[in-house]
Amino acid sequence: MRNQINLGDAETLAINALIFLADDSELLARFLALTGITADQIRTAAGEPGFLAGVLQFYLGHEPTLMRYCEATGTDPALFQEALRLLPGGRQDID
């Protein structure tokens, strides 16, 4: 059964996840290395379509990171997949 969230909830989750990783120098370094952007480009990149989906994909691609976030914030890990489905660049079921 899917959690019922809307696009606003999905964006909020991704933004909060981005803030969480930005507050952790190790996570931030890994995120920057994987995305190829620099720390000073994050603000600009965050406005690009697909960036927030990329943040969620970063978490979904490494379960220990996902679980660390979810345990710290009390978030259901299943929300990440549902949120990703709603965000531009994250939809996997586009016709």
Gaussian input, Z-matrix of N, CA and C with variables (Angstrom, degrees):
# hf/3-21g

backbone

0 1
 N
 C     1     B1
 C     2     B2     1     A1
 N     3     B3     2     A2     1     D1
 C     4     B4     3     A3     2     D2
 C     5     B5     4     A4     3     D3
 N     6     B6     5     A5     4     D4
 C     7     B7     6     A6     5     D5
 C     8     B8     7     A7     6     D6
 N     9     B9     8     A8     7     D7
 C    10    B10     9     A9     8     D8
 C    11    B11    10    A10     9     D9
 N    12    B12    11    A11    10    D10
 C    13    B13    12    A12    11    D11
 C    14    B14    13    A13    12    D12
 N    15    B15    14    A14    13    D13
 C    16    B16    15    A15    14    D14
 C    17    B17    16    A16    15    D15
 N    18    B18    17    A17    16    D16
 C    19    B19    18    A18    17    D17
 C    20    B20    19    A19    18    D18
 N    21    B21    20    A20    19    D19
 C    22    B22    21    A21    20    D20
 C    23    B23    22    A22    21    D21
 N    24    B24    23    A23    22    D22
 C    25    B25    24    A24    23    D23
 C    26    B26    25    A25    24    D24
 N    27    B27    26    A26    25    D25
 C    28    B28    27    A27    26    D26
 C    29    B29    28    A28    27    D27
 N    30    B30    29    A29    28    D28
 C    31    B31    30    A30    29    D29
 C    32    B32    31    A31    30    D30
 N    33    B33    32    A32    31    D31
 C    34    B34    33    A33    32    D32
 C    35    B35    34    A34    33    D33
 N    36    B36    35    A35    34    D34
 C    37    B37    36    A36    35    D35
 C    38    B38    37    A37    36    D36
 N    39    B39    38    A38    37    D37
 C    40    B40    39    A39    38    D38
 C    41    B41    40    A40    39    D39
 N    42    B42    41    A41    40    D40
 C    43    B43    42    A42    41    D41
 C    44    B44    43    A43    42    D42
 N    45    B45    44    A44    43    D43
 C    46    B46    45    A45    44    D44
 C    47    B47    46    A46    45    D45
 N    48    B48    47    A47    46    D46
 C    49    B49    48    A48    47    D47
 C    50    B50    49    A49    48    D48
 N    51    B51    50    A50    49    D49
 C    52    B52    51    A51    50    D50
 C    53    B53    52    A52    51    D51
 N    54    B54    53    A53    52    D52
 C    55    B55    54    A54    53    D53
 C    56    B56    55    A55    54    D54
 N    57    B57    56    A56    55    D55
 C    58    B58    57    A57    56    D56
 C    59    B59    58    A58    57    D57
 N    60    B60    59    A59    58    D58
 C    61    B61    60    A60    59    D59
 C    62    B62    61    A61    60    D60
 N    63    B63    62    A62    61    D61
 C    64    B64    63    A63    62    D62
 C    65    B65    64    A64    63    D63
 N    66    B66    65    A65    64    D64
 C    67    B67    66    A66    65    D65
 C    68    B68    67    A67    66    D66
 N    69    B69    68    A68    67    D67
 C    70    B70    69    A69    68    D68
 C    71    B71    70    A70    69    D69
 N    72    B72    71    A71    70    D70
 C    73    B73    72    A72    71    D71
 C    74    B74    73    A73    72    D72
 N    75    B75    74    A74    73    D73
 C    76    B76    75    A75    74    D74
 C    77    B77    76    A76    75    D75
 N    78    B78    77    A77    76    D76
 C    79    B79    78    A78    77    D77
 C    80    B80    79    A79    78    D78
 N    81    B81    80    A80    79    D79
 C    82    B82    81    A81    80    D80
 C    83    B83    82    A82    81    D81
 N    84    B84    83    A83    82    D82
 C    85    B85    84    A84    83    D83
 C    86    B86    85    A85    84    D84
 N    87    B87    86    A86    85    D85
 C    88    B88    87    A87    86    D86
 C    89    B89    88    A88    87    D87
 N    90    B90    89    A89    88    D88
 C    91    B91    90    A90    89    D89
 C    92    B92    91    A91    90    D90
 N    93    B93    92    A92    91    D91
 C    94    B94    93    A93    92    D92
 C    95    B95    94    A94    93    D93
 N    96    B96    95    A95    94    D94
 C    97    B97    96    A96    95    D95
 C    98    B98    97    A97    96    D96
 N    99    B99    98    A98    97    D97
 C   100   B100    99    A99    98    D98
 C   101   B101   100   A100    99    D99
 N   102   B102   101   A101   100   D100
 C   103   B103   102   A102   101   D101
 C   104   B104   103   A103   102   D102
 N   105   B105   104   A104   103   D103
 C   106   B106   105   A105   104   D104
 C   107   B107   106   A106   105   D105
 N   108   B108   107   A107   106   D106
 C   109   B109   108   A108   107   D107
 C   110   B110   109   A109   108   D108
 N   111   B111   110   A110   109   D109
 C   112   B112   111   A111   110   D110
 C   113   B113   112   A112   111   D111
 N   114   B114   113   A113   112   D112
 C   115   B115   114   A114   113   D113
 C   116   B116   115   A115   114   D114
 N   117   B117   116   A116   115   D115
 C   118   B118   117   A117   116   D116
 C   119   B119   118   A118   117   D117
 N   120   B120   119   A119   118   D118
 C   121   B121   120   A120   119   D119
 C   122   B122   121   A121   120   D120
 N   123   B123   122   A122   121   D121
 C   124   B124   123   A123   122   D122
 C   125   B125   124   A124   123   D123
 N   126   B126   125   A125   124   D124
 C   127   B127   126   A126   125   D125
 C   128   B128   127   A127   126   D126
 N   129   B129   128   A128   127   D127
 C   130   B130   129   A129   128   D128
 C   131   B131   130   A130   129   D129
 N   132   B132   131   A131   130   D130
 C   133   B133   132   A132   131   D131
 C   134   B134   133   A133   132   D132
 N   135   B135   134   A134   133   D133
 C   136   B136   135   A135   134   D134
 C   137   B137   136   A136   135   D135
 N   138   B138   137   A137   136   D136
 C   139   B139   138   A138   137   D137
 C   140   B140   139   A139   138   D138
 N   141   B141   140   A140   139   D139
 C   142   B142   141   A141   140   D140
 C   143   B143   142   A142   141   D141
 N   144   B144   143   A143   142   D142
 C   145   B145   144   A144   143   D143
 C   146   B146   145   A145   144   D144
 N   147   B147   146   A146   145   D145
 C   148   B148   147   A147   146   D146
 C   149   B149   148   A148   147   D147
 N   150   B150   149   A149   148   D148
 C   151   B151   150   A150   149   D149
 C   152   B152   151   A151   150   D150
 N   153   B153   152   A152   151   D151
 C   154   B154   153   A153   152   D152
 C   155   B155   154   A154   153   D153
 N   156   B156   155   A155   154   D154
 C   157   B157   156   A156   155   D155
 C   158   B158   157   A157   156   D156
 N   159   B159   158   A158   157   D157
 C   160   B160   159   A159   158   D158
 C   161   B161   160   A160   159   D159
 N   162   B162   161   A161   160   D160
 C   163   B163   162   A162   161   D161
 C   164   B164   163   A163   162   D162
 N   165   B165   164   A164   163   D163
 C   166   B166   165   A165   164   D164
 C   167   B167   166   A166   165   D165
 N   168   B168   167   A167   166   D166
 C   169   B169   168   A168   167   D167
 C   170   B170   169   A169   168   D168
 N   171   B171   170   A170   169   D169
 C   172   B172   171   A171   170   D170
 C   173   B173   172   A172   171   D171
 N   174   B174   173   A173   172   D172
 C   175   B175   174   A174   173   D173
 C   176   B176   175   A175   174   D174
 N   177   B177   176   A176   175   D175
 C   178   B178   177   A177   176   D176
 C   179   B179   178   A178   177   D177
 N   180   B180   179   A179   178   D178
 C   181   B181   180   A180   179   D179
 C   182   B182   181   A181   180   D180
 N   183   B183   182   A182   181   D181
 C   184   B184   183   A183   182   D182
 C   185   B185   184   A184   183   D183
 N   186   B186   185   A185   184   D184
 C   187   B187   186   A186   185   D185
 C   188   B188   187   A187   186   D186
 N   189   B189   188   A188   187   D187
 C   190   B190   189   A189   188   D188
 C   191   B191   190   A190   189   D189
 N   192   B192   191   A191   190   D190
 C   193   B193   192   A192   191   D191
 C   194   B194   193   A193   192   D192
 N   195   B195   194   A194   193   D193
 C   196   B196   195   A195   194   D194
 C   197   B197   196   A196   195   D195
 N   198   B198   197   A197   196   D196
 C   199   B199   198   A198   197   D197
 C   200   B200   199   A199   198   D198
 N   201   B201   200   A200   199   D199
 C   202   B202   201   A201   200   D200
 C   203   B203   202   A202   201   D201
 N   204   B204   203   A203   202   D202
 C   205   B205   204   A204   203   D203
 C   206   B206   205   A205   204   D204
 N   207   B207   206   A206   205   D205
 C   208   B208   207   A207   206   D206
 C   209   B209   208   A208   207   D207
 N   210   B210   209   A209   208   D208
 C   211   B211   210   A210   209   D209
 C   212   B212   211   A211   210   D210
 N   213   B213   212   A212   211   D211
 C   214   B214   213   A213   212   D212
 C   215   B215   214   A214   213   D213
 N   216   B216   215   A215   214   D214
 C   217   B217   216   A216   215   D215
 C   218   B218   217   A217   216   D216
 N   219   B219   218   A218   217   D217
 C   220   B220   219   A219   218   D218
 C   221   B221   220   A220   219   D219
 N   222   B222   221   A221   220   D220
 C   223   B223   222   A222   221   D221
 C   224   B224   223   A223   222   D222
 N   225   B225   224   A224   223   D223
 C   226   B226   225   A225   224   D224
 C   227   B227   226   A226   225   D225
 N   228   B228   227   A227   226   D226
 C   229   B229   228   A228   227   D227
 C   230   B230   229   A229   228   D228
 N   231   B231   230   A230   229   D229
 C   232   B232   231   A231   230   D230
 C   233   B233   232   A232   231   D231
 N   234   B234   233   A233   232   D232
 C   235   B235   234   A234   233   D233
 C   236   B236   235   A235   234   D234
 N   237   B237   236   A236   235   D235
 C   238   B238   237   A237   236   D236
 C   239   B239   238   A238   237   D237
 N   240   B240   239   A239   238   D238
 C   241   B241   240   A240   239   D239
 C   242   B242   241   A241   240   D240
 N   243   B243   242   A242   241   D241
 C   244   B244   243   A243   242   D242
 C   245   B245   244   A244   243   D243
 N   246   B246   245   A245   244   D244
 C   247   B247   246   A246   245   D245
 C   248   B248   247   A247   246   D246
 N   249   B249   248   A248   247   D247
 C   250   B250   249   A249   248   D248
 C   251   B251   250   A250   249   D249
 N   252   B252   251   A251   250   D250
 C   253   B253   252   A252   251   D251
 C   254   B254   253   A253   252   D252
 N   255   B255   254   A254   253   D253
 C   256   B256   255   A255   254   D254
 C   257   B257   256   A256   255   D255
 N   258   B258   257   A257   256   D256
 C   259   B259   258   A258   257   D257
 C   260   B260   259   A259   258   D258
 N   261   B261   260   A260   259   D259
 C   262   B262   261   A261   260   D260
 C   263   B263   262   A262   261   D261
 N   264   B264   263   A263   262   D262
 C   265   B265   264   A264   263   D263
 C   266   B266   265   A265   264   D264
 N   267   B267   266   A266   265   D265
 C   268   B268   267   A267   266   D266
 C   269   B269   268   A268   267   D267
 N   270   B270   269   A269   268   D268
 C   271   B271   270   A270   269   D269
 C   272   B272   271   A271   270   D270
 N   273   B273   272   A272   271   D271
 C   274   B274   273   A273   272   D272
 C   275   B275   274   A274   273   D273
 N   276   B276   275   A275   274   D274
 C   277   B277   276   A276   275   D275
 C   278   B278   277   A277   276   D276
 N   279   B279   278   A278   277   D277
 C   280   B280   279   A279   278   D278
 C   281   B281   280   A280   279   D279
 N   282   B282   281   A281   280   D280
 C   283   B283   282   A282   281   D281
 C   284   B284   283   A283   282   D282

   B1=1.4552
   B2=1.5274
   B3=1.3050
   B4=1.4485
   B5=1.5171
   B6=1.3278
   B7=1.4580
   B8=1.5203
   B9=1.2882
   B10=1.4476
   B11=1.5280
   B12=1.3221
   B13=1.4565
   B14=1.5118
   B15=1.3133
   B16=1.4577
   B17=1.5300
   B18=1.3029
   B19=1.4567
   B20=1.5288
   B21=1.3179
   B22=1.4696
   B23=1.5203
   B24=1.3299
   B25=1.4673
   B26=1.5246
   B27=1.3304
   B28=1.4658
   B29=1.5244
   B30=1.3187
   B31=1.4666
   B32=1.5228
   B33=1.3225
   B34=1.4648
   B35=1.5223
   B36=1.3197
   B37=1.4565
   B38=1.5237
   B39=1.3229
   B40=1.4620
   B41=1.5267
   B42=1.3215
   B43=1.4673
   B44=1.5246
   B45=1.3272
   B46=1.4612
   B47=1.5248
   B48=1.3343
   B49=1.4602
   B50=1.5330
   B51=1.3277
   B52=1.4582
   B53=1.5274
   B54=1.3102
   B55=1.4652
   B56=1.5231
   B57=1.3185
   B58=1.4641
   B59=1.5249
   B60=1.3193
   B61=1.4639
   B62=1.5183
   B63=1.3222
   B64=1.4651
   B65=1.5285
   B66=1.3277
   B67=1.4636
   B68=1.5198
   B69=1.3253
   B70=1.4616
   B71=1.5251
   B72=1.3236
   B73=1.4663
   B74=1.5302
   B75=1.3215
   B76=1.4656
   B77=1.5279
   B78=1.3328
   B79=1.4678
   B80=1.5229
   B81=1.3261
   B82=1.4539
   B83=1.5243
   B84=1.3194
   B85=1.4680
   B86=1.5253
   B87=1.3205
   B88=1.4670
   B89=1.5217
   B90=1.3345
   B91=1.4648
   B92=1.5266
   B93=1.3234
   B94=1.4643
   B95=1.5264
   B96=1.3208
   B97=1.4644
   B98=1.5311
   B99=1.3184
   B100=1.4629
   B101=1.5302
   B102=1.3280
   B103=1.4676
   B104=1.5228
   B105=1.3215
   B106=1.4550
   B107=1.5136
   B108=1.3216
   B109=1.4624
   B110=1.5228
   B111=1.3196
   B112=1.4577
   B113=1.5213
   B114=1.3118
   B115=1.4666
   B116=1.5224
   B117=1.3289
   B118=1.4633
   B119=1.5321
   B120=1.3241
   B121=1.4635
   B122=1.5324
   B123=1.3172
   B124=1.4683
   B125=1.5242
   B126=1.3089
   B127=1.4693
   B128=1.5247
   B129=1.3198
   B130=1.4609
   B131=1.5266
   B132=1.3268
   B133=1.4627
   B134=1.5217
   B135=1.3288
   B136=1.4680
   B137=1.5235
   B138=1.3098
   B139=1.4546
   B140=1.5141
   B141=1.3074
   B142=1.4585
   B143=1.5350
   B144=1.3352
   B145=1.4658
   B146=1.5296
   B147=1.2782
   B148=1.4568
   B149=1.5108
   B150=1.3346
   B151=1.4585
   B152=1.5231
   B153=1.3247
   B154=1.4639
   B155=1.5251
   B156=1.3151
   B157=1.4693
   B158=1.5254
   B159=1.3138
   B160=1.4568
   B161=1.5114
   B162=1.3248
   B163=1.4670
   B164=1.5271
   B165=1.3129
   B166=1.4654
   B167=1.5186
   B168=1.3275
   B169=1.4611
   B170=1.5294
   B171=1.3175
   B172=1.4651
   B173=1.5284
   B174=1.3162
   B175=1.4648
   B176=1.5266
   B177=1.3158
   B178=1.4618
   B179=1.5282
   B180=1.3106
   B181=1.4512
   B182=1.5181
   B183=1.3330
   B184=1.4686
   B185=1.5256
   B186=1.3200
   B187=1.4660
   B188=1.5279
   B189=1.3374
   B190=1.4711
   B191=1.5311
   B192=1.3249
   B193=1.4684
   B194=1.5210
   B195=1.3208
   B196=1.4649
   B197=1.5220
   B198=1.3222
   B199=1.4610
   B200=1.5238
   B201=1.3098
   B202=1.4749
   B203=1.5253
   B204=1.3284
   B205=1.4595
   B206=1.5233
   B207=1.3213
   B208=1.4651
   B209=1.5193
   B210=1.3214
   B211=1.4640
   B212=1.5254
   B213=1.3230
   B214=1.4637
   B215=1.5219
   B216=1.3341
   B217=1.4638
   B218=1.5241
   B219=1.3335
   B220=1.4590
   B221=1.5238
   B222=1.3197
   B223=1.4635
   B224=1.5232
   B225=1.3208
   B226=1.4585
   B227=1.5308
   B228=1.3308
   B229=1.4609
   B230=1.5294
   B231=1.3213
   B232=1.4648
   B233=1.5307
   B234=1.3275
   B235=1.4586
   B236=1.5237
   B237=1.3278
   B238=1.4623
   B239=1.5242
   B240=1.3156
   B241=1.4620
   B242=1.5194
   B243=1.3054
   B244=1.4666
   B245=1.5287
   B246=1.3304
   B247=1.4615
   B248=1.5248
   B249=1.3100
   B250=1.4618
   B251=1.5253
   B252=1.3064
   B253=1.4654
   B254=1.5280
   B255=1.3193
   B256=1.4624
   B257=1.5214
   B258=1.3184
   B259=1.4643
   B260=1.5237
   B261=1.3372
   B262=1.4651
   B263=1.5276
   B264=1.3065
   B265=1.4543
   B266=1.5077
   B267=1.3190
   B268=1.4515
   B269=1.5076
   B270=1.3023
   B271=1.4712
   B272=1.5025
   B273=1.3141
   B274=1.4517
   B275=1.5214
   B276=1.3197
   B277=1.4665
   B278=1.5257
   B279=1.3190
   B280=1.4673
   B281=1.5270
   B282=1.3130
   B283=1.4764
   B284=1.5114
   A1=109.45
   A2=117.11
   A3=121.75
   A4=110.57
   A5=114.35
   A6=120.00
   A7=107.09
   A8=116.81
   A9=120.20
   A10=109.55
   A11=115.37
   A12=120.63
   A13=107.71
   A14=115.83
   A15=120.27
   A16=109.47
   A17=116.26
   A18=121.15
   A19=111.30
   A20=117.18
   A21=120.50
   A22=111.60
   A23=116.44
   A24=120.76
   A25=110.75
   A26=116.20
   A27=120.99
   A28=110.41
   A29=116.57
   A30=120.28
   A31=110.99
   A32=116.43
   A33=120.61
   A34=111.06
   A35=117.06
   A36=120.52
   A37=110.31
   A38=117.54
   A39=121.15
   A40=111.55
   A41=117.73
   A42=121.07
   A43=110.21
   A44=117.28
   A45=120.11
   A46=111.46
   A47=116.59
   A48=120.70
   A49=110.75
   A50=116.73
   A51=121.10
   A52=110.79
   A53=117.51
   A54=121.75
   A55=109.88
   A56=116.49
   A57=121.45
   A58=110.67
   A59=117.10
   A60=117.84
   A61=111.24
   A62=118.00
   A63=120.54
   A64=111.72
   A65=116.65
   A66=121.23
   A67=112.97
   A68=117.64
   A69=122.39
   A70=107.64
   A71=117.63
   A72=120.83
   A73=112.52
   A74=117.74
   A75=120.48
   A76=111.66
   A77=116.18
   A78=119.89
   A79=110.87
   A80=116.14
   A81=119.89
   A82=110.80
   A83=116.69
   A84=120.09
   A85=110.84
   A86=117.05
   A87=120.79
   A88=110.92
   A89=116.80
   A90=121.35
   A91=110.65
   A92=116.50
   A93=120.28
   A94=111.11
   A95=116.54
   A96=120.53
   A97=111.10
   A98=116.86
   A99=120.71
   A100=112.62
   A101=116.46
   A102=119.76
   A103=112.63
   A104=116.63
   A105=119.92
   A106=114.37
   A107=117.55
   A108=119.38
   A109=108.93
   A110=115.55
   A111=120.61
   A112=108.98
   A113=115.78
   A114=120.60
   A115=111.61
   A116=117.28
   A117=119.17
   A118=112.82
   A119=117.93
   A120=121.96
   A121=112.71
   A122=117.44
   A123=120.06
   A124=112.04
   A125=117.55
   A126=120.07
   A127=110.75
   A128=117.60
   A129=121.25
   A130=110.36
   A131=115.89
   A132=120.32
   A133=111.66
   A134=117.05
   A135=121.14
   A136=112.06
   A137=117.59
   A138=120.96
   A139=113.87
   A140=117.23
   A141=121.54
   A142=111.30
   A143=116.71
   A144=118.72
   A145=109.98
   A146=115.96
   A147=120.69
   A148=114.70
   A149=118.01
   A150=118.94
   A151=111.78
   A152=117.26
   A153=119.62
   A154=111.03
   A155=117.03
   A156=119.91
   A157=109.43
   A158=116.69
   A159=120.97
   A160=112.64
   A161=116.74
   A162=120.62
   A163=109.20
   A164=116.51
   A165=119.68
   A166=111.52
   A167=117.52
   A168=121.01
   A169=110.91
   A170=116.74
   A171=121.29
   A172=109.86
   A173=116.85
   A174=121.12
   A175=111.30
   A176=116.28
   A177=119.89
   A178=112.12
   A179=116.96
   A180=121.51
   A181=114.48
   A182=117.09
   A183=120.68
   A184=108.18
   A185=115.44
   A186=120.76
   A187=114.06
   A188=120.70
   A189=118.52
   A190=112.81
   A191=116.84
   A192=120.16
   A193=110.11
   A194=116.62
   A195=121.24
   A196=110.69
   A197=116.02
   A198=119.47
   A199=111.58
   A200=116.96
   A201=120.43
   A202=110.20
   A203=116.30
   A204=120.39
   A205=110.60
   A206=116.57
   A207=120.98
   A208=112.07
   A209=117.10
   A210=120.02
   A211=111.61
   A212=117.54
   A213=121.35
   A214=111.91
   A215=117.07
   A216=120.21
   A217=114.33
   A218=116.80
   A219=119.73
   A220=112.82
   A221=116.43
   A222=122.06
   A223=110.37
   A224=116.44
   A225=121.90
   A226=107.76
   A227=118.59
   A228=120.60
   A229=113.74
   A230=117.31
   A231=120.71
   A232=111.91
   A233=117.39
   A234=120.30
   A235=111.90
   A236=116.99
   A237=119.58
   A238=110.95
   A239=117.61
   A240=120.46
   A241=110.83
   A242=117.15
   A243=120.64
   A244=110.35
   A245=116.88
   A246=120.42
   A247=110.57
   A248=116.85
   A249=120.66
   A250=110.83
   A251=116.92
   A252=121.77
   A253=111.73
   A254=117.40
   A255=121.89
   A256=113.98
   A257=117.20
   A258=120.58
   A259=112.59
   A260=116.60
   A261=119.80
   A262=110.08
   A263=116.08
   A264=121.12
   A265=114.21
   A266=116.73
   A267=119.93
   A268=113.63
   A269=115.55
   A270=119.27
   A271=110.18
   A272=115.58
   A273=120.50
   A274=111.84
   A275=115.46
   A276=118.30
   A277=111.18
   A278=117.23
   A279=120.16
   A280=108.99
   A281=115.29
   A282=119.98
   A283=110.80
   D1=130.14
   D2=179.81
   D3=-79.81
   D4=146.32
   D5=171.50
   D6=-74.44
   D7=143.40
   D8=-178.67
   D9=-94.13
   D10=98.46
   D11=175.47
   D12=-124.41
   D13=160.32
   D14=179.27
   D15=-111.90
   D16=178.79
   D17=-177.04
   D18=-59.47
   D19=-39.97
   D20=178.73
   D21=-61.89
   D22=-41.83
   D23=177.00
   D24=-63.43
   D25=-40.58
   D26=-179.84
   D27=-64.36
   D28=-43.16
   D29=178.29
   D30=-64.11
   D31=-41.80
   D32=179.15
   D33=-62.49
   D34=-43.89
   D35=177.98
   D36=-59.38
   D37=-47.00
   D38=-178.65
   D39=-64.49
   D40=-40.46
   D41=178.50
   D42=-65.40
   D43=-44.16
   D44=178.11
   D45=-63.79
   D46=-37.42
   D47=177.07
   D48=-65.89
   D49=-37.32
   D50=176.68
   D51=-65.33
   D52=-43.19
   D53=177.76
   D54=-61.55
   D55=-42.49
   D56=179.60
   D57=-59.64
   D58=-46.14
   D59=-178.16
   D60=-73.71
   D61=-29.85
   D62=177.80
   D63=-67.26
   D64=-25.39
   D65=178.52
   D66=-82.81
   D67=-2.88
   D68=-178.67
   D69=-122.30
   D70=110.06
   D71=-173.66
   D72=-60.91
   D73=-34.22
   D74=178.99
   D75=-68.63
   D76=-46.27
   D77=177.73
   D78=-64.10
   D79=-42.68
   D80=-179.04
   D81=-61.87
   D82=-43.45
   D83=179.42
   D84=-60.69
   D85=-41.99
   D86=179.29
   D87=-66.28
   D88=-43.03
   D89=178.43
   D90=-60.86
   D91=-46.16
   D92=-179.61
   D93=-63.74
   D94=-41.17
   D95=179.32
   D96=-63.52
   D97=-40.68
   D98=-178.44
   D99=-72.86
   D100=-34.42
   D101=-176.70
   D102=-88.91
   D103=-22.01
   D104=-178.87
   D105=80.60
   D106=7.89
   D107=176.09
   D108=-98.00
   D109=164.80
   D110=177.40
   D111=-103.24
   D112=164.00
   D113=-177.77
   D114=-57.37
   D115=-37.71
   D116=-178.39
   D117=-76.82
   D118=-6.36
   D119=177.73
   D120=-96.62
   D121=-8.16
   D122=-174.88
   D123=-59.28
   D124=-46.07
   D125=-177.04
   D126=-59.20
   D127=-43.96
   D128=178.71
   D129=-68.23
   D130=-45.75
   D131=-178.46
   D132=-61.60
   D133=-33.91
   D134=-177.83
   D135=-60.89
   D136=-23.14
   D137=178.58
   D138=-85.67
   D139=-5.84
   D140=-178.36
   D141=-82.92
   D142=141.05
   D143=175.68
   D144=-58.52
   D145=136.27
   D146=178.39
   D147=94.02
   D148=-15.73
   D149=-177.61
   D150=-65.28
   D151=-46.33
   D152=-179.20
   D153=-64.49
   D154=-35.56
   D155=174.70
   D156=-62.72
   D157=-38.43
   D158=177.92
   D159=-63.06
   D160=-35.52
   D161=176.82
   D162=-62.77
   D163=-46.86
   D164=179.42
   D165=-64.79
   D166=-38.21
   D167=177.96
   D168=-64.14
   D169=-33.94
   D170=176.06
   D171=-58.35
   D172=-46.47
   D173=179.20
   D174=-68.83
   D175=-44.27
   D176=-178.20
   D177=-66.40
   D178=-23.21
   D179=179.98
   D180=-81.34
   D181=-5.67
   D182=-179.42
   D183=-146.12
   D184=95.56
   D185=-173.75
   D186=-54.69
   D187=-40.55
   D188=178.47
   D189=-59.84
   D190=-36.29
   D191=177.54
   D192=-68.70
   D193=-43.72
   D194=177.41
   D195=-58.10
   D196=-48.30
   D197=-177.54
   D198=-67.25
   D199=-35.30
   D200=177.42
   D201=-60.77
   D202=-45.99
   D203=178.15
   D204=-63.07
   D205=-48.59
   D206=-176.28
   D207=-62.97
   D208=-40.36
   D209=177.89
   D210=-67.93
   D211=-37.61
   D212=-179.08
   D213=-71.19
   D214=-28.48
   D215=-173.87
   D216=-112.95
   D217=-5.79
   D218=-177.92
   D219=70.99
   D220=29.92
   D221=-178.39
   D222=-95.10
   D223=138.72
   D224=175.22
   D225=-72.39
   D226=121.72
   D227=-179.33
   D228=-57.29
   D229=-27.85
   D230=179.94
   D231=-63.43
   D232=-22.81
   D233=179.73
   D234=-64.86
   D235=-28.23
   D236=-178.42
   D237=-62.17
   D238=-45.49
   D239=-179.34
   D240=-66.36
   D241=-41.59
   D242=179.03
   D243=-65.12
   D244=-42.92
   D245=178.66
   D246=-63.45
   D247=-42.14
   D248=179.03
   D249=-58.49
   D250=-41.05
   D251=179.27
   D252=-59.89
   D253=-31.26
   D254=-176.32
   D255=-85.25
   D256=-24.40
   D257=-173.28
   D258=-83.36
   D259=146.16
   D260=173.89
   D261=-56.26
   D262=134.02
   D263=-178.73
   D264=86.90
   D265=-6.65
   D266=-178.71
   D267=-113.48
   D268=-8.82
   D269=-178.22
   D270=-68.30
   D271=129.10
   D272=-179.95
   D273=-108.06
   D274=-2.24
   D275=-174.46
   D276=-120.84
   D277=31.52
   D278=-179.88
   D279=-74.44
   D280=135.55
   D281=179.07
   D282=-78.65

